[in-house]
Each structure stands twice: as structure tokens, then as C-alpha cells.
Amino acid sequence: MSNPLTPRQAALQARRFAALGDPTRLQVFSLIARSPLSVAEVAERLPVSRPAVSQHLKVLADAGLVQHDAVGTRHLYRPDTDGISSVRDFIDGLWDVGLARFKARAEALARAKAAPSAKEKP
């Protein structure tokens, strides 16, 4: 992550992580990530009422993680690829920083090990 997040970006990412931080909401998201589903279809698969599923999907949509398409009289919910990509890019950026630090430390240790010690010098 080369640049720090702006306050607006930080607020958006925080909203996305908070939305996924609820266990039931994470289950809802996991279901629709596999296949687009209606509110009724999600409610059939979880011990949650339709109104509760609707509320969870609204929170996910407000966080930019879910979109819906009207198919006849039903709305099918699916992941929002832009929102998911944003979360993934954020996590990848953190991972890149961690890997770069690990690499620098490993290289420093290798150099220290390869350098002759004071006892070995004639």
C-alpha cells in the first residue's frame, strides 16, 4: 500500500468490513457469492426471517458489497464486483507491505550471516 487512505476511503473500507463483521450477514454474503439469490431463497437456507435478510442485504448494499437485479417480480442479489475488488486491493496492499518487510529482514539476516565475524579475521 503505497499511499495512505484518504478519510473518505477509510470510512468506506471501514463500512465494508463492519458490514461483513456480523456473522449472519457474512453467511448471507457467502450464500449470494456462490449464486445470485432472492430474499426468500436466502431466508430458506438460514434460520433468519425474510425481513431480517432484507435488512442484512440493505446493509451490504449500502456498504457497496451487494447489488441486485430485477428478474420479473423478484430481485436477485449478488456481490458487487467493484466493492469486492476494492476490499481485495486493500488487503493485498497490506499483504504486499508485510511481504516487503519480511523480504528486507530475511536479506539483512542473510547478509549478516555471510559477513565474516570478527573472530574469523586473521
Backbone as XML, in Angstrom:
<?xml version="1.0"?>
<chain id="A" units="angstrom">
  <residue number="1" name="MET">
    <atom name="N" x="0.844" y="-1.156" z="0.000"/>
    <atom name="CA" x="0.000" y="0.000" z="0.000"/>
    <atom name="C" x="0.891" y="1.220" z="0.000"/>
  </residue>
  <residue number="2" name="SER">
    <atom name="N" x="1.051" y="1.842" z="-1.142"/>
    <atom name="CA" x="1.995" y="2.925" z="-1.256"/>
    <atom name="C" x="1.456" y="4.222" z="-0.666"/>
  </residue>
  <residue number="3" name="ASN">
    <atom name="N" x="0.194" y="4.488" z="-0.802"/>
    <atom name="CA" x="-0.377" y="5.729" z="-0.301"/>
    <atom name="C" x="-1.360" y="5.433" z="0.818"/>
  </residue>
  <residue number="4" name="PRO">
    <atom name="N" x="-1.368" y="6.276" z="1.852"/>
    <atom name="CA" x="-2.361" y="6.061" z="2.911"/>
    <atom name="C" x="-3.763" y="6.363" z="2.385"/>
  </residue>
  <residue number="5" name="LEU">
    <atom name="N" x="-4.736" y="5.783" z="3.029"/>
    <atom name="CA" x="-6.124" y="6.017" z="2.647"/>
    <atom name="C" x="-6.533" y="7.444" z="2.984"/>
  </residue>
  <residue number="6" name="THR">
    <atom name="N" x="-7.355" y="8.010" z="2.132"/>
    <atom name="CA" x="-7.955" y="9.299" z="2.467"/>
    <atom name="C" x="-9.026" y="9.035" z="3.524"/>
  </residue>
  <residue number="7" name="PRO">
    <atom name="N" x="-9.467" y="10.045" z="4.229"/>
    <atom name="CA" x="-10.543" y="9.825" z="5.209"/>
    <atom name="C" x="-11.796" y="9.207" z="4.576"/>
  </residue>
  <residue number="8" name="ARG">
    <atom name="N" x="-12.117" y="9.618" z="3.365"/>
    <atom name="CA" x="-13.294" y="9.067" z="2.688"/>
    <atom name="C" x="-13.092" y="7.584" z="2.363"/>
  </residue>
  <residue number="9" name="GLN">
    <atom name="N" x="-11.900" y="7.241" z="1.848"/>
    <atom name="CA" x="-11.611" y="5.839" z="1.537"/>
    <atom name="C" x="-11.616" y="4.988" z="2.806"/>
  </residue>
  <residue number="10" name="ALA">
    <atom name="N" x="-11.050" y="5.529" z="3.872"/>
    <atom name="CA" x="-11.009" y="4.797" z="5.144"/>
    <atom name="C" x="-12.428" y="4.542" z="5.664"/>
  </residue>
  <residue number="11" name="ALA">
    <atom name="N" x="-13.283" y="5.546" z="5.564"/>
    <atom name="CA" x="-14.663" y="5.384" z="6.032"/>
    <atom name="C" x="-15.390" y="4.318" z="5.214"/>
  </residue>
  <residue number="12" name="LEU">
    <atom name="N" x="-15.167" y="4.319" z="3.903"/>
    <atom name="CA" x="-15.824" y="3.332" z="3.046"/>
    <atom name="C" x="-15.333" y="1.920" z="3.354"/>
  </residue>
  <residue number="13" name="GLN">
    <atom name="N" x="-14.032" y="1.752" z="3.491"/>
    <atom name="CA" x="-13.500" y="0.412" z="3.812"/>
    <atom name="C" x="-13.983" y="-0.030" z="5.194"/>
  </residue>
  <residue number="14" name="ALA">
    <atom name="N" x="-14.016" y="0.886" z="6.142"/>
    <atom name="CA" x="-14.498" y="0.538" z="7.484"/>
    <atom name="C" x="-15.948" y="0.070" z="7.427"/>
  </residue>
  <residue number="15" name="ARG">
    <atom name="N" x="-16.767" y="0.749" z="6.616"/>
    <atom name="CA" x="-18.167" y="0.346" z="6.463"/>
    <atom name="C" x="-18.263" y="-1.048" z="5.855"/>
  </residue>
  <residue number="16" name="ARG">
    <atom name="N" x="-17.391" y="-1.334" z="4.893"/>
    <atom name="CA" x="-17.419" y="-2.661" z="4.260"/>
    <atom name="C" x="-17.019" y="-3.752" z="5.241"/>
  </residue>
  <residue number="17" name="PHE">
    <atom name="N" x="-15.959" y="-3.515" z="5.995"/>
    <atom name="CA" x="-15.531" y="-4.521" z="6.973"/>
    <atom name="C" x="-16.569" y="-4.684" z="8.080"/>
  </residue>
  <residue number="18" name="ALA">
    <atom name="N" x="-17.161" y="-3.576" z="8.510"/>
    <atom name="CA" x="-18.200" y="-3.657" z="9.543"/>
    <atom name="C" x="-19.397" y="-4.454" z="9.039"/>
  </residue>
  <residue number="19" name="ALA">
    <atom name="N" x="-19.764" y="-4.247" z="7.776"/>
    <atom name="CA" x="-20.894" y="-4.983" z="7.210"/>
    <atom name="C" x="-20.626" y="-6.481" z="7.216"/>
  </residue>
  <residue number="20" name="LEU">
    <atom name="N" x="-19.407" y="-6.871" z="6.923"/>
    <atom name="CA" x="-19.058" y="-8.294" z="6.902"/>
    <atom name="C" x="-18.735" y="-8.832" z="8.294"/>
  </residue>
  <residue number="21" name="GLY">
    <atom name="N" x="-18.654" y="-7.940" z="9.276"/>
    <atom name="CA" x="-18.303" y="-8.347" z="10.638"/>
    <atom name="C" x="-19.428" y="-9.015" z="11.402"/>
  </residue>
  <residue number="22" name="ASP">
    <atom name="N" x="-20.639" y="-8.896" z="10.918"/>
    <atom name="CA" x="-21.770" y="-9.553" z="11.558"/>
    <atom name="C" x="-21.842" y="-10.993" z="11.050"/>
  </residue>
  <residue number="23" name="PRO">
    <atom name="N" x="-21.865" y="-11.986" z="11.945"/>
    <atom name="CA" x="-21.846" y="-13.386" z="11.491"/>
    <atom name="C" x="-22.993" y="-13.764" z="10.545"/>
  </residue>
  <residue number="24" name="THR">
    <atom name="N" x="-24.205" y="-13.320" z="10.845"/>
    <atom name="CA" x="-25.337" y="-13.653" z="9.974"/>
    <atom name="C" x="-25.168" y="-12.980" z="8.618"/>
  </residue>
  <residue number="25" name="ARG">
    <atom name="N" x="-24.747" y="-11.726" z="8.642"/>
    <atom name="CA" x="-24.554" y="-11.003" z="7.387"/>
    <atom name="C" x="-23.474" y="-11.661" z="6.551"/>
  </residue>
  <residue number="26" name="LEU">
    <atom name="N" x="-22.440" y="-12.156" z="7.196"/>
    <atom name="CA" x="-21.379" y="-12.860" z="6.482"/>
    <atom name="C" x="-21.929" y="-14.138" z="5.848"/>
  </residue>
  <residue number="27" name="GLN">
    <atom name="N" x="-22.825" y="-14.830" z="6.548"/>
    <atom name="CA" x="-23.465" y="-16.018" z="5.975"/>
    <atom name="C" x="-24.313" y="-15.642" z="4.767"/>
  </residue>
  <residue number="28" name="VAL">
    <atom name="N" x="-25.056" y="-14.556" z="4.869"/>
    <atom name="CA" x="-25.879" y="-14.090" z="3.747"/>
    <atom name="C" x="-24.982" y="-13.794" z="2.560"/>
  </residue>
  <residue number="29" name="PHE">
    <atom name="N" x="-23.906" y="-13.053" z="2.810"/>
    <atom name="CA" x="-22.994" y="-12.690" z="1.735"/>
    <atom name="C" x="-22.365" y="-13.935" z="1.108"/>
  </residue>
  <residue number="30" name="SER">
    <atom name="N" x="-21.995" y="-14.889" z="1.943"/>
    <atom name="CA" x="-21.394" y="-16.125" z="1.453"/>
    <atom name="C" x="-22.345" y="-16.883" z="0.537"/>
  </residue>
  <residue number="31" name="LEU">
    <atom name="N" x="-23.611" y="-16.899" z="0.876"/>
    <atom name="CA" x="-24.601" y="-17.578" z="0.030"/>
    <atom name="C" x="-24.740" y="-16.903" z="-1.325"/>
  </residue>
  <residue number="32" name="ILE">
    <atom name="N" x="-24.881" y="-15.586" z="-1.331"/>
    <atom name="CA" x="-25.095" y="-14.923" z="-2.621"/>
    <atom name="C" x="-23.803" y="-14.846" z="-3.435"/>
  </residue>
  <residue number="33" name="ALA">
    <atom name="N" x="-22.667" y="-15.045" z="-2.786"/>
    <atom name="CA" x="-21.405" y="-15.080" z="-3.534"/>
    <atom name="C" x="-21.325" y="-16.333" z="-4.389"/>
  </residue>
  <residue number="34" name="ARG">
    <atom name="N" x="-21.997" y="-17.393" z="-3.970"/>
    <atom name="CA" x="-21.990" y="-18.642" z="-4.723"/>
    <atom name="C" x="-22.945" y="-18.591" z="-5.915"/>
  </residue>
  <residue number="35" name="SER">
    <atom name="N" x="-24.058" y="-17.894" z="-5.707"/>
    <atom name="CA" x="-25.082" y="-17.833" z="-6.743"/>
    <atom name="C" x="-26.046" y="-16.696" z="-6.396"/>
  </residue>
  <residue number="36" name="PRO">
    <atom name="N" x="-26.481" y="-15.924" z="-7.390"/>
    <atom name="CA" x="-27.471" y="-14.882" z="-7.099"/>
    <atom name="C" x="-28.736" y="-15.498" z="-6.513"/>
  </residue>
  <residue number="37" name="LEU">
    <atom name="N" x="-29.249" y="-14.873" z="-5.457"/>
    <atom name="CA" x="-30.424" y="-15.399" z="-4.766"/>
    <atom name="C" x="-31.389" y="-14.274" z="-4.423"/>
  </residue>
  <residue number="38" name="SER">
    <atom name="N" x="-32.647" y="-14.632" z="-4.275"/>
    <atom name="CA" x="-33.665" y="-13.692" z="-3.802"/>
    <atom name="C" x="-33.662" y="-13.701" z="-2.273"/>
  </residue>
  <residue number="39" name="VAL">
    <atom name="N" x="-34.371" y="-12.741" z="-1.699"/>
    <atom name="CA" x="-34.511" y="-12.690" z="-0.237"/>
    <atom name="C" x="-35.107" y="-13.996" z="0.276"/>
  </residue>
  <residue number="40" name="ALA">
    <atom name="N" x="-36.154" y="-14.472" z="-0.394"/>
    <atom name="CA" x="-36.830" y="-15.705" z="0.034"/>
    <atom name="C" x="-35.869" y="-16.895" z="-0.017"/>
  </residue>
  <residue number="41" name="GLU">
    <atom name="N" x="-35.056" y="-16.964" z="-1.053"/>
    <atom name="CA" x="-34.117" y="-18.086" z="-1.185"/>
    <atom name="C" x="-33.047" y="-18.048" z="-0.091"/>
  </residue>
  <residue number="42" name="VAL">
    <atom name="N" x="-32.595" y="-16.866" z="0.253"/>
    <atom name="CA" x="-31.621" y="-16.753" z="1.350"/>
    <atom name="C" x="-32.283" y="-17.164" z="2.657"/>
  </residue>
  <residue number="43" name="ALA">
    <atom name="N" x="-33.500" y="-16.679" z="2.898"/>
    <atom name="CA" x="-34.221" y="-16.992" z="4.136"/>
    <atom name="C" x="-34.487" y="-18.490" z="4.279"/>
  </residue>
  <residue number="44" name="GLU">
    <atom name="N" x="-34.692" y="-19.182" z="3.160"/>
    <atom name="CA" x="-34.907" y="-20.637" z="3.209"/>
    <atom name="C" x="-33.658" y="-21.372" z="3.676"/>
  </residue>
  <residue number="45" name="ARG">
    <atom name="N" x="-32.503" y="-20.822" z="3.403"/>
    <atom name="CA" x="-31.243" y="-21.507" z="3.699"/>
    <atom name="C" x="-30.672" y="-21.155" z="5.074"/>
  </residue>
  <residue number="46" name="LEU">
    <atom name="N" x="-31.203" y="-20.121" z="5.705"/>
    <atom name="CA" x="-30.696" y="-19.679" z="7.004"/>
    <atom name="C" x="-31.843" y="-19.574" z="8.002"/>
  </residue>
  <residue number="47" name="PRO">
    <atom name="N" x="-31.532" y="-19.694" z="9.278"/>
    <atom name="CA" x="-32.591" y="-19.534" z="10.284"/>
    <atom name="C" x="-32.851" y="-18.053" z="10.572"/>
  </residue>
  <residue number="48" name="VAL">
    <atom name="N" x="-33.216" y="-17.322" z="9.505"/>
    <atom name="CA" x="-33.432" y="-15.882" z="9.584"/>
    <atom name="C" x="-34.707" y="-15.555" z="8.808"/>
  </residue>
  <residue number="49" name="SER">
    <atom name="N" x="-35.488" y="-14.614" z="9.322"/>
    <atom name="CA" x="-36.725" y="-14.228" z="8.641"/>
    <atom name="C" x="-36.425" y="-13.421" z="7.378"/>
  </residue>
  <residue number="50" name="ARG">
    <atom name="N" x="-37.403" y="-13.351" z="6.495"/>
    <atom name="CA" x="-37.246" y="-12.563" z="5.276"/>
    <atom name="C" x="-36.963" y="-11.090" z="5.582"/>
  </residue>
  <residue number="51" name="PRO">
    <atom name="N" x="-37.690" y="-10.477" z="6.527"/>
    <atom name="CA" x="-37.381" y="-9.075" z="6.833"/>
    <atom name="C" x="-35.940" y="-8.889" z="7.338"/>
  </residue>
  <residue number="52" name="ALA">
    <atom name="N" x="-35.459" y="-9.846" z="8.118"/>
    <atom name="CA" x="-34.079" y="-9.758" z="8.608"/>
    <atom name="C" x="-33.087" y="-9.905" z="7.458"/>
  </residue>
  <residue number="53" name="VAL">
    <atom name="N" x="-33.358" y="-10.821" z="6.541"/>
    <atom name="CA" x="-32.494" y="-10.988" z="5.362"/>
    <atom name="C" x="-32.483" y="-9.693" z="4.561"/>
  </residue>
  <residue number="54" name="SER">
    <atom name="N" x="-33.645" y="-9.099" z="4.365"/>
    <atom name="CA" x="-33.728" y="-7.836" z="3.626"/>
    <atom name="C" x="-32.871" y="-6.761" z="4.284"/>
  </residue>
  <residue number="55" name="GLN">
    <atom name="N" x="-32.930" y="-6.691" z="5.606"/>
    <atom name="CA" x="-32.141" y="-5.688" z="6.322"/>
    <atom name="C" x="-30.642" y="-5.961" z="6.169"/>
  </residue>
  <residue number="56" name="HIS">
    <atom name="N" x="-30.253" y="-7.218" z="6.270"/>
    <atom name="CA" x="-28.833" y="-7.567" z="6.087"/>
    <atom name="C" x="-28.368" y="-7.213" z="4.672"/>
  </residue>
  <residue number="57" name="LEU">
    <atom name="N" x="-29.196" y="-7.501" z="3.685"/>
    <atom name="CA" x="-28.832" y="-7.177" z="2.305"/>
    <atom name="C" x="-28.754" y="-5.668" z="2.087"/>
  </residue>
  <residue number="58" name="LYS">
    <atom name="N" x="-29.597" y="-4.908" z="2.768"/>
    <atom name="CA" x="-29.548" y="-3.451" z="2.668"/>
    <atom name="C" x="-28.227" y="-2.927" z="3.225"/>
  </residue>
  <residue number="59" name="VAL">
    <atom name="N" x="-27.804" y="-3.461" z="4.358"/>
    <atom name="CA" x="-26.530" y="-3.034" z="4.949"/>
    <atom name="C" x="-25.378" y="-3.374" z="4.000"/>
  </residue>
  <residue number="60" name="LEU">
    <atom name="N" x="-25.403" y="-4.572" z="3.437"/>
    <atom name="CA" x="-24.367" y="-4.975" z="2.487"/>
    <atom name="C" x="-24.387" y="-4.091" z="1.239"/>
  </residue>
  <residue number="61" name="ALA">
    <atom name="N" x="-25.559" y="-3.753" z="0.757"/>
    <atom name="CA" x="-25.675" y="-2.894" z="-0.422"/>
    <atom name="C" x="-25.187" y="-1.480" z="-0.103"/>
  </residue>
  <residue number="62" name="ASP">
    <atom name="N" x="-25.558" y="-0.958" z="1.066"/>
    <atom name="CA" x="-25.116" y="0.380" z="1.466"/>
    <atom name="C" x="-23.597" y="0.454" z="1.609"/>
  </residue>
  <residue number="63" name="ALA">
    <atom name="N" x="-22.985" y="-0.680" z="1.924"/>
    <atom name="CA" x="-21.522" y="-0.741" z="2.041"/>
    <atom name="C" x="-20.847" y="-0.959" z="0.688"/>
  </residue>
  <residue number="64" name="GLY">
    <atom name="N" x="-21.644" y="-1.124" z="-0.350"/>
    <atom name="CA" x="-21.088" y="-1.322" z="-1.682"/>
    <atom name="C" x="-20.621" y="-2.732" z="-1.952"/>
  </residue>
  <residue number="65" name="LEU">
    <atom name="N" x="-21.183" y="-3.692" z="-1.221"/>
    <atom name="CA" x="-20.761" y="-5.085" z="-1.367"/>
    <atom name="C" x="-21.752" y="-5.946" z="-2.135"/>
  </residue>
  <residue number="66" name="VAL">
    <atom name="N" x="-22.984" y="-5.450" z="-2.309"/>
    <atom name="CA" x="-24.045" y="-6.235" z="-2.927"/>
    <atom name="C" x="-24.816" y="-5.365" z="-3.912"/>
  </residue>
  <residue number="67" name="GLN">
    <atom name="N" x="-25.219" y="-5.979" z="-5.014"/>
    <atom name="CA" x="-26.114" y="-5.355" z="-5.989"/>
    <atom name="C" x="-27.297" y="-6.285" z="-6.193"/>
  </residue>
  <residue number="68" name="HIS">
    <atom name="N" x="-28.356" y="-5.741" z="-6.763"/>
    <atom name="CA" x="-29.483" y="-6.623" z="-7.090"/>
    <atom name="C" x="-29.989" y="-6.308" z="-8.486"/>
  </residue>
  <residue number="69" name="ASP">
    <atom name="N" x="-30.519" y="-7.336" z="-9.093"/>
    <atom name="CA" x="-31.093" y="-7.233" z="-10.437"/>
    <atom name="C" x="-32.552" y="-7.663" z="-10.350"/>
  </residue>
  <residue number="70" name="ALA">
    <atom name="N" x="-33.406" y="-6.907" z="-11.011"/>
    <atom name="CA" x="-34.820" y="-7.281" z="-11.075"/>
    <atom name="C" x="-34.990" y="-8.331" z="-12.162"/>
  </residue>
  <residue number="71" name="VAL">
    <atom name="N" x="-35.555" y="-9.458" z="-11.767"/>
    <atom name="CA" x="-35.852" y="-10.531" z="-12.705"/>
    <atom name="C" x="-37.340" y="-10.834" z="-12.523"/>
  </residue>
  <residue number="72" name="GLY">
    <atom name="N" x="-38.140" y="-10.263" z="-13.405"/>
    <atom name="CA" x="-39.585" y="-10.380" z="-13.225"/>
    <atom name="C" x="-39.988" y="-9.608" z="-11.982"/>
  </residue>
  <residue number="73" name="THR">
    <atom name="N" x="-40.665" y="-10.276" z="-11.071"/>
    <atom name="CA" x="-41.086" y="-9.628" z="-9.824"/>
    <atom name="C" x="-40.088" y="-9.847" z="-8.691"/>
  </residue>
  <residue number="74" name="ARG">
    <atom name="N" x="-39.044" y="-10.594" z="-8.955"/>
    <atom name="CA" x="-38.040" y="-10.890" z="-7.915"/>
    <atom name="C" x="-36.811" y="-10.015" z="-8.083"/>
  </residue>
  <residue number="75" name="HIS">
    <atom name="N" x="-36.109" y="-9.843" z="-6.987"/>
    <atom name="CA" x="-34.806" y="-9.183" z="-7.014"/>
    <atom name="C" x="-33.773" y="-10.232" z="-6.623"/>
  </residue>
  <residue number="76" name="LEU">
    <atom name="N" x="-32.812" y="-10.441" z="-7.490"/>
    <atom name="CA" x="-31.729" y="-11.376" z="-7.202"/>
    <atom name="C" x="-30.516" y="-10.581" z="-6.756"/>
  </residue>
  <residue number="77" name="TYR">
    <atom name="N" x="-29.963" y="-10.978" z="-5.636"/>
    <atom name="CA" x="-28.823" y="-10.292" z="-5.052"/>
    <atom name="C" x="-27.537" y="-11.033" z="-5.384"/>
  </residue>
  <residue number="78" name="ARG">
    <atom name="N" x="-26.502" y="-10.246" z="-5.648"/>
    <atom name="CA" x="-25.186" y="-10.805" z="-5.985"/>
    <atom name="C" x="-24.105" y="-9.847" z="-5.488"/>
  </residue>
  <residue number="79" name="PRO">
    <atom name="N" x="-22.876" y="-10.327" z="-5.366"/>
    <atom name="CA" x="-21.796" y="-9.442" z="-4.928"/>
    <atom name="C" x="-21.571" y="-8.309" z="-5.921"/>
  </residue>
  <residue number="80" name="ASP">
    <atom name="N" x="-21.215" y="-7.155" z="-5.404"/>
    <atom name="CA" x="-20.836" y="-6.014" z="-6.232"/>
    <atom name="C" x="-19.344" y="-6.161" z="-6.519"/>
  </residue>
  <residue number="81" name="THR">
    <atom name="N" x="-18.999" y="-6.426" z="-7.752"/>
    <atom name="CA" x="-17.595" y="-6.717" z="-8.086"/>
    <atom name="C" x="-16.672" y="-5.539" z="-7.791"/>
  </residue>
  <residue number="82" name="ASP">
    <atom name="N" x="-17.148" y="-4.320" z="-7.962"/>
    <atom name="CA" x="-16.299" y="-3.161" z="-7.655"/>
    <atom name="C" x="-16.000" y="-3.078" z="-6.167"/>
  </residue>
  <residue number="83" name="GLY">
    <atom name="N" x="-17.027" y="-3.293" z="-5.346"/>
    <atom name="CA" x="-16.825" y="-3.252" z="-3.897"/>
    <atom name="C" x="-15.896" y="-4.348" z="-3.412"/>
  </residue>
  <residue number="84" name="ILE">
    <atom name="N" x="-16.085" y="-5.544" z="-3.939"/>
    <atom name="CA" x="-15.244" y="-6.677" z="-3.556"/>
    <atom name="C" x="-13.804" y="-6.443" z="-4.015"/>
  </residue>
  <residue number="85" name="SER">
    <atom name="N" x="-13.632" y="-5.923" z="-5.212"/>
    <atom name="CA" x="-12.283" y="-5.623" z="-5.714"/>
    <atom name="C" x="-11.586" y="-4.601" z="-4.834"/>
  </residue>
  <residue number="86" name="SER">
    <atom name="N" x="-12.328" y="-3.618" z="-4.372"/>
    <atom name="CA" x="-11.763" y="-2.597" z="-3.501"/>
    <atom name="C" x="-11.266" y="-3.204" z="-2.187"/>
  </residue>
  <residue number="87" name="VAL">
    <atom name="N" x="-12.063" y="-4.088" z="-1.600"/>
    <atom name="CA" x="-11.653" y="-4.756" z="-0.355"/>
    <atom name="C" x="-10.423" y="-5.628" z="-0.610"/>
  </residue>
  <residue number="88" name="ARG">
    <atom name="N" x="-10.450" y="-6.345" z="-1.697"/>
    <atom name="CA" x="-9.312" y="-7.210" z="-2.023"/>
    <atom name="C" x="-8.039" y="-6.396" z="-2.263"/>
  </residue>
  <residue number="89" name="ASP">
    <atom name="N" x="-8.148" y="-5.297" z="-2.996"/>
    <atom name="CA" x="-6.988" y="-4.435" z="-3.233"/>
    <atom name="C" x="-6.433" y="-3.898" z="-1.923"/>
  </residue>
  <residue number="90" name="PHE">
    <atom name="N" x="-7.319" y="-3.531" z="-1.013"/>
    <atom name="CA" x="-6.884" y="-3.037" z="0.297"/>
    <atom name="C" x="-6.101" y="-4.113" z="1.046"/>
  </residue>
  <residue number="91" name="ILE">
    <atom name="N" x="-6.649" y="-5.315" z="1.100"/>
    <atom name="CA" x="-5.974" y="-6.409" z="1.815"/>
    <atom name="C" x="-4.677" y="-6.791" z="1.110"/>
  </residue>
  <residue number="92" name="ASP">
    <atom name="N" x="-4.697" y="-6.842" z="-0.225"/>
    <atom name="CA" x="-3.474" y="-7.140" z="-0.974"/>
    <atom name="C" x="-2.391" y="-6.109" z="-0.678"/>
  </residue>
  <residue number="93" name="GLY">
    <atom name="N" x="-2.774" y="-4.841" z="-0.550"/>
    <atom name="CA" x="-1.810" y="-3.796" z="-0.238"/>
    <atom name="C" x="-1.159" y="-4.022" z="1.122"/>
  </residue>
  <residue number="94" name="LEU">
    <atom name="N" x="-1.955" y="-4.453" z="2.088"/>
    <atom name="CA" x="-1.397" y="-4.768" z="3.406"/>
    <atom name="C" x="-0.449" y="-5.963" z="3.317"/>
  </residue>
  <residue number="95" name="TRP">
    <atom name="N" x="-0.842" y="-6.950" z="2.556"/>
    <atom name="CA" x="-0.035" y="-8.149" z="2.371"/>
    <atom name="C" x="1.286" y="-7.791" z="1.691"/>
  </residue>
  <residue number="96" name="ASP">
    <atom name="N" x="1.227" y="-6.929" z="0.666"/>
    <atom name="CA" x="2.449" y="-6.512" z="-0.036"/>
    <atom name="C" x="3.435" y="-5.845" z="0.910"/>
  </residue>
  <residue number="97" name="VAL">
    <atom name="N" x="2.930" y="-5.008" z="1.804"/>
    <atom name="CA" x="3.794" y="-4.336" z="2.784"/>
    <atom name="C" x="4.437" y="-5.375" z="3.698"/>
  </residue>
  <residue number="98" name="GLY">
    <atom name="N" x="3.645" y="-6.307" z="4.171"/>
    <atom name="CA" x="4.171" y="-7.351" z="5.055"/>
    <atom name="C" x="5.232" y="-8.202" z="4.372"/>
  </residue>
  <residue number="99" name="LEU">
    <atom name="N" x="4.981" y="-8.573" z="3.120"/>
    <atom name="CA" x="5.963" y="-9.372" z="2.383"/>
    <atom name="C" x="7.247" y="-8.587" z="2.129"/>
  </residue>
  <residue number="100" name="ALA">
    <atom name="N" x="7.124" y="-7.309" z="1.816"/>
    <atom name="CA" x="8.310" y="-6.476" z="1.579"/>
    <atom name="C" x="9.150" y="-6.371" z="2.855"/>
  </residue>
  <residue number="101" name="ARG">
    <atom name="N" x="8.491" y="-6.212" z="3.987"/>
    <atom name="CA" x="9.221" y="-6.146" z="5.275"/>
    <atom name="C" x="9.895" y="-7.479" z="5.581"/>
  </residue>
  <residue number="102" name="PHE">
    <atom name="N" x="9.196" y="-8.571" z="5.334"/>
    <atom name="CA" x="9.774" y="-9.892" z="5.573"/>
    <atom name="C" x="11.001" y="-10.107" z="4.681"/>
  </residue>
  <residue number="103" name="LYS">
    <atom name="N" x="10.890" y="-9.732" z="3.415"/>
    <atom name="CA" x="11.996" y="-9.884" z="2.471"/>
    <atom name="C" x="13.203" y="-9.066" z="2.913"/>
  </residue>
  <residue number="104" name="ALA">
    <atom name="N" x="12.973" y="-7.819" z="3.298"/>
    <atom name="CA" x="14.076" y="-6.958" z="3.747"/>
    <atom name="C" x="14.756" y="-7.552" z="4.975"/>
  </residue>
  <residue number="105" name="ARG">
    <atom name="N" x="13.994" y="-8.066" z="5.909"/>
    <atom name="CA" x="14.572" y="-8.659" z="7.126"/>
    <atom name="C" x="15.344" y="-9.931" z="6.781"/>
  </residue>
  <residue number="106" name="ALA">
    <atom name="N" x="14.807" y="-10.772" z="5.917"/>
    <atom name="CA" x="15.500" y="-12.002" z="5.529"/>
    <atom name="C" x="16.801" y="-11.684" z="4.806"/>
  </residue>
  <residue number="107" name="GLU">
    <atom name="N" x="16.789" y="-10.684" z="3.947"/>
    <atom name="CA" x="18.014" y="-10.296" z="3.239"/>
    <atom name="C" x="19.051" y="-9.726" z="4.196"/>
  </residue>
  <residue number="108" name="ALA">
    <atom name="N" x="18.615" y="-8.942" z="5.176"/>
    <atom name="CA" x="19.538" y="-8.388" z="6.172"/>
    <atom name="C" x="20.167" y="-9.508" z="6.996"/>
  </residue>
  <residue number="109" name="LEU">
    <atom name="N" x="19.374" y="-10.496" z="7.369"/>
    <atom name="CA" x="19.912" y="-11.629" z="8.135"/>
    <atom name="C" x="20.894" y="-12.436" z="7.292"/>
  </residue>
  <residue number="110" name="ALA">
    <atom name="N" x="20.596" y="-12.611" z="6.006"/>
    <atom name="CA" x="21.495" y="-13.354" z="5.123"/>
    <atom name="C" x="22.816" y="-12.615" z="4.960"/>
  </residue>
  <residue number="111" name="ARG">
    <atom name="N" x="22.751" y="-11.295" z="4.824"/>
    <atom name="CA" x="23.990" y="-10.510" z="4.710"/>
    <atom name="C" x="24.807" y="-10.599" z="5.989"/>
  </residue>
  <residue number="112" name="ALA">
    <atom name="N" x="24.143" y="-10.525" z="7.126"/>
    <atom name="CA" x="24.839" y="-10.597" z="8.407"/>
    <atom name="C" x="25.499" y="-11.965" z="8.587"/>
  </residue>
  <residue number="113" name="LYS">
    <atom name="N" x="24.837" y="-12.988" z="8.152"/>
    <atom name="CA" x="25.378" y="-14.347" z="8.276"/>
    <atom name="C" x="26.563" y="-14.544" z="7.318"/>
  </residue>
  <residue number="114" name="ALA">
    <atom name="N" x="26.484" y="-13.937" z="6.130"/>
    <atom name="CA" x="27.535" y="-14.093" z="5.134"/>
    <atom name="C" x="28.777" y="-13.255" z="5.477"/>
  </residue>
  <residue number="115" name="ALA">
    <atom name="N" x="28.615" y="-12.187" z="6.217"/>
    <atom name="CA" x="29.756" y="-11.330" z="6.560"/>
    <atom name="C" x="30.651" y="-12.086" z="7.540"/>
  </residue>
  <residue number="116" name="PRO">
    <atom name="N" x="31.979" y="-12.016" z="7.328"/>
    <atom name="CA" x="32.887" y="-12.694" z="8.253"/>
    <atom name="C" x="32.811" y="-12.057" z="9.637"/>
  </residue>
  <residue number="117" name="SER">
    <atom name="N" x="32.853" y="-12.905" z="10.638"/>
    <atom name="CA" x="32.776" y="-12.385" z="12.010"/>
    <atom name="C" x="34.167" y="-11.876" z="12.425"/>
  </residue>
  <residue number="118" name="ALA">
    <atom name="N" x="34.224" y="-11.119" z="13.491"/>
    <atom name="CA" x="35.463" y="-10.530" z="13.986"/>
    <atom name="C" x="36.451" y="-11.608" z="14.424"/>
  </residue>
  <residue number="119" name="LYS">
    <atom name="N" x="35.978" y="-12.757" z="14.905"/>
    <atom name="CA" x="36.837" y="-13.835" z="15.352"/>
    <atom name="C" x="37.541" y="-14.541" z="14.189"/>
  </residue>
  <residue number="120" name="GLU">
    <atom name="N" x="36.921" y="-14.545" z="13.008"/>
    <atom name="CA" x="37.470" y="-15.254" z="11.865"/>
    <atom name="C" x="38.547" y="-14.459" z="11.144"/>
  </residue>
  <residue number="121" name="LYS">
    <atom name="N" x="38.653" y="-13.160" z="11.380"/>
    <atom name="CA" x="39.635" y="-12.342" z="10.679"/>
    <atom name="C" x="41.023" y="-12.641" z="11.228"/>
  </residue>
  <residue number="122" name="PRO">
    <atom name="N" x="42.055" y="-12.706" z="10.318"/>
    <atom name="CA" x="43.421" y="-13.011" z="10.770"/>
    <atom name="C" x="44.044" y="-11.867" z="11.521"/>
  </residue>
</chain>
